[in-house]
Amino acid sequence: MKNITRRSFLKKSALGAGLVGLSPRSWARVPGANDNIRIAVVGFNGRGGEHIHEWEKIKGVNLVGLCDVDSFILDKGVAAAKDKGHDVQGYTDIRKLLANNDIDAISIATPNHWHATAMVWAVQAGKDVYVEKPISHNVKEGEQMVQAAKQYNRIVQVGTQSRSSGALQEVVEWVQAGNLGKILVSRALCYKPRASIGKTTGPQPVPKTVDYDLWLGPAPMAPPRRKRFHYDWHWFWDYGAGDIGNQGIHEMDVARWFLGEQQLSPAVLTIGGRLGYEDDAQTPNTLVMFHDYEKAPLVMEVRGLPEKTGSNKMDNYKGGTIGIVVECEGGYVLVPSYEEYKVIDKDGKEIKHGKAYSDHFENFIQAVRSRNEKELRAPIFGGHLSTALCHTGNISYRLGHKQSPDAIREQIKSDPGALATFQRMAEHLAANDVDLEKTPATFGVPLRMDQATSKFIDNSEANELLKRDPREPYVIKLT
């Protein structure tokens, strides 16, 4: 031990034990107000590339590391960063990156199933974290992330950037003050085109440049079942959450923000399916999700098909396609983007409008410098709640069964709002030549939640889907 330096000991301990047990309070560097923040981006084939661009724009932030399990993407990214003058080091294995004590923070944009493990390992290694949405693969992981951020006293921001738009902050406060009367329903919309991913005849090859064991991480060891290796993992339960957890989580978060809810919903029900084509994907391309909060229902709608067969346009609801419509007694609020809102009164007149840039990445750096979690606009707890609402809805869907449209209408007829939402979905599908009599939608299992424990009531099968056993050694261990 006399010949082992402190840094080499920490590196070996971290790699051998999955970074468990390293207390950042005892040895991690705490950046001061005038220090450069040394940051690394983990996963940058898609959204992570935008992370790199955002960090490059912020004064006092140095990009020092890039990590990706695809060596082609990694080598290309490192070369591009060095061409721009960044002194970066490339990593294939995140554990080696986290063992580097010269990195202050990491920015996670990996596939969803890696978010929780990467985030917890990072805070255990003394790093602050910016983590993309959805923050977790399942509800238990989200709970572990909340616990880890607190236990290891690190700054953790979730990539729900609408929270940093001054315009949306303004209109949420305005609605919550009662200026448009009582909220009747907070509706999140994800009408985004999603084509078929095709059908395969069996397991597909892994790209030669990908370390597949590392790509899978905590997910079960199984060959790919998709033609396009990158991105189409979104549509498989082992890795993704469908479009509700991909694009829809942004809208879910804002819809919950308007309601001010700080717990999971007491009841959830979903209706939908993968309709309009047949392919290898598992997640629905059409879905309505009802979260029955006491104040007002939170409804999520996902549509991947166009407005009608042959069209290249998507449906809209009160002007929204990918956004939020908050329906109130005195009119409604349309949020058509991450940074804009319009208030429409009962006569259809626009009475209020706002748009403001989201400085979400800057907000994270501000909190890293101040060490004040309260400055974060999207802390980990809120990100967990919004993500978990997607997960619990998906659980209802996964446990459901295909039923005729009349049978579905019969079961929701006591709720006029739910019935009207389902009817609009049925009309949308009919316009896309989907006959729900011949290809029925899935009626999800109605689930009730104990809000105090975040467990479903009297449904052990649903509770099993709140978690999964991760594959060794990619396990979260909190001490």
C-alpha positions in Angstrom: 0.0 0.0 0.0 3.0 2.3 0.6 3.6 2.5 -3.2 0.0 3.1 -4.2 -1.0 6.8 -4.6 -4.3 8.1 -3.3 -5.5 8.7 -6.8 -4.6 5.2 -8.1 -6.2 3.6 -5.0 -9.5 5.6 -5.7 -9.5 4.5 -9.3 -9.0 0.8 -8.5 -11.6 0.9 -5.7 -14.1 2.6 -8.0 -13.7 0.1 -10.8 -13.7 -2.9 -8.6 -16.7 -1.9 -6.5 -18.9 -0.1 -9.0 -18.0 3.2 -7.3 -20.0 2.2 -4.2 -19.0 3.7 -0.9 -16.9 6.6 -2.1 -18.0 9.6 -0.2 -17.6 12.8 -2.2 -17.8 14.9 0.9 -14.4 13.7 2.0 -12.4 14.2 -1.2 -14.2 15.7 -4.1 -13.3 19.1 -5.4 -16.0 21.7 -4.9 -15.8 24.3 -7.6 -15.8 27.9 -6.5 -17.5 30.9 -8.1 -14.4 31.7 -10.1 -13.3 28.2 -11.0 -13.7 26.5 -14.4 -16.2 23.7 -14.3 -14.7 20.6 -15.9 -17.4 18.6 -17.5 -17.7 15.3 -19.5 -20.6 14.2 -21.7 -21.7 10.6 -21.5 -23.5 9.3 -24.6 -23.5 11.8 -27.5 -24.7 10.1 -30.7 -28.0 12.0 -30.4 -29.1 14.5 -27.7 -25.6 14.4 -26.2 -24.3 16.2 -29.2 -26.5 19.1 -28.2 -25.2 18.9 -24.7 -21.7 19.4 -26.1 -22.8 22.5 -28.0 -24.5 24.0 -24.9 -21.5 23.5 -22.6 -19.3 25.1 -25.2 -21.3 28.3 -25.1 -21.0 28.8 -21.3 -18.1 30.8 -20.0 -16.1 29.0 -17.4 -17.1 25.5 -18.5 -14.4 23.3 -19.9 -15.3 20.2 -21.9 -12.7 17.6 -20.7 -14.2 14.2 -21.4 -16.4 12.3 -23.8 -17.7 8.8 -23.2 -19.5 6.5 -25.6 -19.7 2.7 -26.0 -19.5 3.0 -29.8 -15.8 3.5 -30.7 -16.7 5.0 -34.0 -18.8 7.7 -32.4 -16.3 8.2 -29.6 -13.3 8.7 -31.9 -15.2 11.0 -34.2 -16.4 13.1 -31.3 -13.0 13.3 -29.6 -11.3 14.4 -32.9 -14.0 17.1 -33.5 -13.6 18.4 -29.9 -9.9 18.6 -30.2 -10.2 20.4 -33.5 -12.2 23.1 -31.7 -9.5 23.4 -29.1 -10.9 21.2 -26.2 -8.4 19.2 -24.3 -10.6 16.1 -24.0 -10.0 12.5 -23.1 -12.2 9.7 -24.6 -13.6 6.9 -22.6 -15.6 3.8 -23.5 -16.3 2.7 -20.0 -18.0 5.2 -17.7 -16.4 3.7 -14.7 -13.0 4.9 -15.9 -14.3 8.4 -16.5 -15.8 8.6 -13.0 -12.5 7.5 -11.5 -10.9 10.6 -12.9 -10.9 13.2 -10.1 -10.1 16.0 -12.5 -13.7 15.9 -13.7 -16.3 17.9 -11.7 -19.5 17.1 -13.5 -21.0 14.8 -16.1 -23.8 15.3 -18.5 -25.8 12.1 -19.3 -27.5 11.5 -22.6 -27.2 7.7 -22.9 -30.2 5.5 -23.7 -32.8 5.6 -20.9 -31.9 2.3 -19.3 -28.4 3.7 -18.3 -29.6 7.0 -16.8 -30.1 5.9 -13.2 -26.9 3.7 -12.9 -24.8 6.4 -14.5 -26.2 9.1 -12.3 -25.9 7.2 -9.0 -22.4 6.0 -9.8 -21.5 9.6 -10.7 -22.7 11.2 -7.4 -20.9 8.4 -5.5 -17.7 9.4 -7.3 -18.2 13.0 -6.3 -19.6 14.4 -9.6 -22.5 16.8 -10.1 -24.9 15.6 -12.8 -27.0 16.9 -15.6 -29.2 13.9 -16.6 -31.6 13.7 -19.5 -35.2 12.7 -19.3 -36.7 10.3 -18.7 -34.5 10.0 -15.7 -35.0 6.3 -15.1 -36.1 3.0 -16.6 -38.5 2.2 -13.8 -39.9 3.8 -10.7 -37.6 2.2 -8.2 -34.5 3.6 -10.0 -36.0 7.0 -9.8 -36.4 6.6 -6.1 -32.8 5.5 -5.8 -31.7 8.6 -7.8 -33.5 10.9 -5.4 -32.0 9.2 -2.4 -28.5 9.3 -3.9 -28.5 13.0 -4.8 -29.4 13.8 -1.2 -27.1 11.2 0.4 -24.0 12.2 -1.5 -24.9 15.9 -1.4 -24.5 16.5 -5.1 -26.2 19.0 -7.6 -28.4 17.1 -10.0 -30.4 18.8 -12.8 -32.9 17.0 -15.0 -33.1 17.8 -18.7 -36.7 19.1 -18.7 -35.7 22.5 -20.1 -39.2 24.0 -20.1 -38.7 24.6 -16.4 -36.1 27.3 -17.2 -38.3 29.3 -19.6 -39.3 32.5 -17.9 -42.4 32.7 -20.0 -43.7 29.3 -18.7 -42.8 30.2 -15.2 -44.9 33.3 -15.5 -48.0 31.6 -17.0 -47.9 28.7 -14.5 -48.0 31.2 -11.6 -50.7 33.2 -13.4 -52.9 30.1 -13.8 -52.3 28.9 -10.3 -53.3 32.3 -9.0 -56.8 31.6 -10.4 -56.7 34.1 -13.2 -58.4 31.7 -15.6 -60.6 30.0 -13.0 -60.4 26.4 -11.9 -58.3 24.0 -13.9 -60.6 21.4 -15.5 -58.0 19.2 -17.2 -54.2 19.5 -17.8 -53.6 17.8 -21.1 -50.2 16.8 -22.5 -49.9 16.2 -26.2 -47.3 14.2 -28.1 -48.5 14.1 -31.7 -45.2 13.2 -33.3 -44.7 11.1 -36.5 -43.3 7.7 -35.9 -42.9 5.3 -38.8 -42.7 1.6 -38.6 -39.3 0.2 -37.6 -39.8 -2.8 -39.8 -39.8 -6.5 -39.1 -36.8 -8.8 -38.8 -36.4 -12.5 -39.2 -34.4 -13.0 -36.0 -31.7 -11.5 -33.8 -29.8 -8.7 -35.5 -26.0 -8.1 -35.5 -24.5 -5.6 -33.1 -22.3 -2.9 -34.9 -18.7 -4.0 -34.7 -17.7 -0.7 -33.1 -20.1 -1.1 -30.1 -19.2 -2.7 -26.8 -22.5 -4.5 -26.4 -22.0 -5.6 -22.8 -21.5 -1.9 -21.8 -24.3 -0.8 -24.1 -26.7 -3.1 -22.3 -25.4 -2.2 -18.8 -28.2 -3.1 -16.3 -30.5 -4.4 -19.0 -30.9 -8.2 -19.6 -28.4 -9.8 -22.0 -30.2 -10.4 -25.2 -29.5 -9.8 -28.9 -30.9 -6.8 -30.6 -34.4 -7.2 -32.2 -34.3 -4.1 -34.5 -32.7 -3.2 -37.8 -31.5 0.2 -36.6 -29.4 -0.4 -33.6 -29.2 3.2 -32.4 -32.4 5.1 -31.5 -34.9 2.4 -32.2 -34.2 1.0 -28.7 -36.8 3.6 -27.6 -39.6 1.2 -28.7 -38.5 -1.8 -26.5 -39.4 -2.2 -22.8 -36.0 -3.4 -21.8 -34.4 0.0 -22.7 -37.1 2.6 -23.4 -40.6 3.7 -22.5 -42.1 4.5 -25.9 -42.9 8.0 -27.0 -44.5 8.9 -23.7 -41.1 8.5 -22.1 -39.2 9.9 -25.1 -40.9 13.1 -26.2 -44.0 12.9 -24.0 -42.1 13.3 -20.7 -41.5 17.0 -21.5 -45.2 17.6 -21.9 -46.1 15.4 -18.9 -43.7 17.5 -16.7 -45.3 20.8 -17.8 -48.8 19.4 -17.4 -47.9 18.3 -13.8 -46.3 21.7 -13.2 -49.5 23.5 -13.9 -51.4 21.3 -11.4 -48.7 21.7 -8.7 -48.9 18.0 -7.9 -46.0 16.6 -5.8 -47.1 13.0 -5.6 -47.9 10.2 -8.0 -51.5 10.1 -9.1 -54.0 8.1 -6.9 -55.3 6.2 -10.0 -54.2 5.6 -13.6 -55.7 4.1 -16.7 -54.5 3.8 -20.3 -56.0 2.9 -23.7 -54.0 2.4 -26.9 -51.8 0.1 -29.0 -49.3 -0.2 -31.7 -51.8 0.4 -34.5 -51.7 1.2 -38.2 -48.7 -1.1 -39.0 -47.0 -4.3 -37.8 -43.4 -4.2 -36.8 -41.0 -5.6 -34.2 -41.5 -2.7 -31.7 -43.3 -3.3 -28.3 -44.4 0.1 -27.2 -47.6 1.8 -28.3 -47.6 4.4 -31.1 -51.1 5.5 -30.0 -52.0 6.0 -26.3 -54.2 8.0 -24.0 -53.3 8.0 -20.3 -55.5 9.3 -17.5 -54.0 10.3 -14.2 -56.9 10.9 -11.8 -55.7 13.7 -9.5 -58.3 15.2 -7.2 -57.6 18.8 -8.3 -58.0 17.9 -12.0 -57.1 15.0 -14.3 -53.8 15.0 -16.0 -54.3 13.4 -19.5 -51.5 12.4 -21.8 -52.1 11.7 -25.5 -49.6 10.0 -27.8 -50.2 9.8 -31.6 -47.5 8.5 -34.0 -49.8 8.3 -37.1 -50.5 11.4 -39.2 -53.9 13.2 -39.4 -55.0 10.8 -42.1 -53.7 8.1 -44.4 -51.2 9.6 -46.9 -50.8 12.9 -45.1 -47.5 14.3 -43.9 -49.2 16.5 -41.3 -50.1 15.6 -37.7 -53.4 16.2 -35.8 -53.7 19.2 -33.4 -55.8 19.8 -30.4 -56.7 23.5 -29.8 -53.6 24.3 -31.8 -51.3 22.0 -30.0 -49.4 19.1 -31.5 -46.4 18.6 -29.3 -47.3 20.6 -26.2 -49.8 21.2 -23.4 -53.3 22.5 -23.3 -54.5 23.5 -19.8 -58.3 23.8 -20.0 -59.8 26.1 -17.4 -63.2 27.6 -16.5 -62.3 30.8 -18.2 -60.5 29.5 -21.3 -57.3 27.6 -21.9 -53.6 27.9 -22.0 -51.8 26.5 -25.1 -48.1 25.7 -24.6 -46.9 24.9 -28.2 -43.2 24.7 -27.5 -40.6 24.5 -24.7 -40.5 28.2 -24.4 -43.9 29.8 -25.4 -47.5 30.1 -24.3 -50.8 31.6 -25.4 -53.9 32.2 -23.3 -57.2 32.0 -25.1 -60.4 33.1 -23.4 -63.9 31.5 -23.7 -64.6 33.6 -26.8 -61.6 32.3 -28.6 -59.6 35.6 -28.2 -55.9 35.5 -27.3 -55.5 37.6 -24.2 -52.0 36.8 -23.1 -48.8 35.6 -24.8 -45.2 35.0 -23.8 -42.0 33.5 -25.1 -38.6 33.3 -23.4 -35.4 31.5 -23.9 -34.6 28.5 -21.6 -31.3 28.9 -19.9 -31.4 25.4 -18.4 -27.8 24.5 -18.8 -26.7 27.8 -17.4 -29.0 27.2 -14.4 -27.2 23.9 -13.7 -23.7 25.6 -13.7 -25.0 28.4 -11.5 -26.1 25.8 -8.9 -22.9 23.8 -9.2 -21.0 27.0 -8.3 -23.3 28.1 -5.4 -23.8 24.5 -4.1 -27.4 25.5 -3.5 -29.8 22.8 -4.8 -32.8 25.2 -4.3 -31.5 27.3 -7.3 -32.1 24.3 -9.6 -35.2 24.7 -11.8 -35.5 20.9 -12.5 -34.2 19.0 -9.4 -34.1 15.3 -9.4 -37.3 14.8 -7.3 -39.5 16.6 -9.8 -37.9 14.8 -12.7 -38.6 11.5 -10.9 -42.3 12.3 -10.3 -42.9 13.2 -14.0 -41.0 10.2 -15.2 -42.8 7.9 -12.8 -46.1 9.1 -14.1 -45.0 7.8 -17.5 -43.9 4.5 -16.0 -47.1 3.9 -14.0 -49.2 4.6 -17.1 -47.1 2.2 -19.1 -47.6 -0.5 -16.5 -51.4 -0.1 -16.8 -51.0 -0.6 -20.6 -48.7 -3.6 -20.3 -51.1 -5.4 -18.1 -54.1 -4.7 -20.2 -55.9 -6.7 -22.8 -57.3 -5.9 -26.3 -61.0 -5.1 -26.2 -63.6 -3.9 -28.7 -64.3 -0.1 -28.8 -67.8 -0.7 -27.5 -66.5 -2.6 -24.5 -64.0 0.2 -23.8 -66.7 2.9 -24.1 -68.9 0.9 -21.6 -66.1 0.9 -19.0 -65.4 4.6 -19.2 -68.9 6.0 -19.8 -69.2 7.4 -16.3 -66.3 9.9 -17.2 -67.4 12.2 -20.0 -63.9 13.6 -20.4 -62.3 10.2 -20.8 -65.0 9.1 -23.2 -64.6 12.2 -25.4 -60.8 11.7 -25.4 -61.1 8.0 -26.5 -63.6 9.0 -29.1 -61.2 11.5 -30.7 -58.5 8.8 -30.6 -60.9 6.4 -32.4 -61.7 9.0 -35.0 -58.0 9.7 -35.6 -57.3 5.9 -36.1 -60.3 5.6 -38.4 -58.8 8.4 -40.5 -55.7 6.2 -40.8 -57.7 3.2 -41.9 -57.5 1.5 -38.5 -60.7 -0.4 -37.7 -60.8 -0.9 -34.0 -63.2 -3.8 -34.4 -60.7 -5.7 -36.5 -57.5 -4.6 -34.7 -58.7 -3.7 -31.2 -56.9 -1.3 -28.9 -55.6 -2.4 -25.5 -57.6 -1.4 -22.5 -55.1 -1.0 -19.7 -55.7 -2.3 -16.2 -57.1 0.5 -13.9 -54.6 0.9 -11.1 -54.9 2.6 -7.8 -51.8 4.0 -6.0 -51.0 4.4 -2.3 -49.5 7.8 -2.6 -47.7 7.5 0.7 -45.7 4.4 -0.4 -45.8 4.9 -4.2 -47.0 1.3 -4.5 -50.1 0.0 -6.2 -53.0 -1.2 -4.1 -54.0 -4.9 -4.4 -52.0 -5.6 -7.5 -48.7 -7.5 -7.0 -48.2 -7.9 -10.7 -48.2 -4.2 -11.3 -45.9 -3.6 -8.3 -43.4 -6.0 -9.8 -43.2 -3.8 -12.9 -42.2 -0.8 -10.7 -38.7 -2.3 -10.6 -36.4 -4.8 -12.2 -33.3 -6.7 -11.1 -30.3 -5.1 -12.9 -27.6 -7.2 -14.5 -24.4 -7.5 -12.6 -22.1 -5.6 -12.2 -24.3 -2.7 -13.4 -26.1 -2.5 -10.0 -27.0 0.5 -7.9 -25.9 0.1 -4.3 -26.6 2.8 -1.8 -24.8 2.7 1.5 
